[in-house]
Amino acid sequence: MPTYARLPVTFTKGEDALLWDTTGKQYLDALSGISVCNVGHARREVADAICAQAHELLHTSNLYQIAHQEALAEKLCALSGLDKVFFSNSGAEANEAALKIARLYGHNKGIAVPTVVVMTNSFHGRTMATLTATGNTKVQTGFAPLVEGFVRVEYGDAAAVEALAATNPNIVAVLVEPVQGEGGIRIPADDYLPRLRAICDQHDWLLMLDEIQSGMCRTGKWFAFQHTAIQPDVMTLAKALGNGVPIGACLAGGKAASVFGPGNHGSTFGGNPLACRAALAVIEVMEQANLAARAAELGDYFLSQFRTKLAG
Ligand SMILES: *Cc1c(COP(=O)(O)O)cnc(C)c1O
């Protein structure tokens, strides 16, 4: 279906940051598959892991234990300081899991219409709940009725979130990108996340960070929230986690980690051996190449150049 107005180019091969099209023309890939291919195209260690796993076992079911899924969950928890992981196949699905955790968390507290605070200019995906959470009317137009249980405030305005506490007793969580990606790479003030953390603590709300685009070393840390001293209750990942192999993750810590029990959520493919083995290889490459430090160095360079050369 024509859901994308595609550009007239077909890429047939990639290597590191380079791409080649069907005519053999070489490109420097500055898009990285929309922040997916963070360790480069055709990265050998990742390709080897995918091939090896394909020869061993692609899929069983989440009805059984899956060793690579457990290893990946442990790795992600160690890197983030969170406690539990639900694996999905995409970012939108990871956010769906987060939203379901928020609702169940609310219902467990006796809140009949649990409501999640979301931001202007945000992007959280294209499923019905995540397009409702998204702060872009282009994504929503034509798809009403939207999903209930969301209230929107200005991105970057912690006081607006605080003000809701006095008027809306149904709020259970705040869902926010630490840096807005699709919204135009918007970096909030340094105290924004700490202030949201304090508000959530005060009102017993979950702080849920969508790190689908800002995570996996993109901002110079494993996760963008690690530029602050706070911990989220829930964090979602996807995009670069598999470097192109579809995988998403919804991580939870503390009281949020024990909300889901057997039967509350599921996925046929989520957390399958192939995707998890690929993601483990991606993380290993990121660790060995110290990609976070490299991203910090290049990020500082680009930001300072943009600020001087594009100023005014
Ligand atoms: C890309 C993106 C999503 C959606 O991920 P999909 O894998 O396309 O469903 C959600 N949130 C953010 C911040 C994103 O950048």
The ligand as an SDF file (V2000), in Angstrom:
LIG
                    3D

 15 15  0  0  0  0  0  0  0  0999 V2000
   10.3760    5.2660   15.7700 C   0  0  0  0  0  0  0  0  0  0  0  0
    9.7840    5.6150   17.0830 C   0  0  0  0  0  0  0  0  0  0  0  0
    8.6830    4.9060   17.6210 C   0  0  0  0  0  0  0  0  0  0  0  0
    7.9490    3.8310   16.8500 C   0  0  0  0  0  0  0  0  0  0  0  0
    8.7420    2.7160   16.5790 O   0  0  0  0  0  0  0  0  0  0  0  0
    8.2560    1.6590   15.4530 P   0  0  0  0  0  0  0  0  0  0  0  0
    9.2900    0.5700   15.5320 O   0  0  0  0  0  0  0  0  0  0  0  0
    8.2500    2.3700   14.1440 O   0  0  0  0  0  0  0  0  0  0  0  0
    6.9080    1.1950   15.8540 O   0  0  0  0  0  0  0  0  0  0  0  0
    8.2310    5.2550   18.8670 C   0  0  0  0  0  0  0  0  0  0  0  0
    8.8210    6.2280   19.5830 N   0  0  0  0  0  0  0  0  0  0  0  0
    9.8710    6.9200   19.1100 C   0  0  0  0  0  0  0  0  0  0  0  0
   10.4930    7.9710   19.9660 C   0  0  0  0  0  0  0  0  0  0  0  0
   10.3800    6.6580   17.8440 C   0  0  0  0  0  0  0  0  0  0  0  0
   11.4000    7.3790   17.3530 O   0  0  0  0  0  0  0  0  0  0  0  0
  1  2  1  0
  2  3  1  0
  2 14  2  0
  3  4  1  0
  3 10  2  0
  4  5  1  0
  5  6  1  0
  6  7  2  0
  6  8  1  0
  6  9  1  0
 10 11  1  0
 11 12  2  0
 12 13  1  0
 12 14  1  0
 14 15  1  0
M  END
$$$$
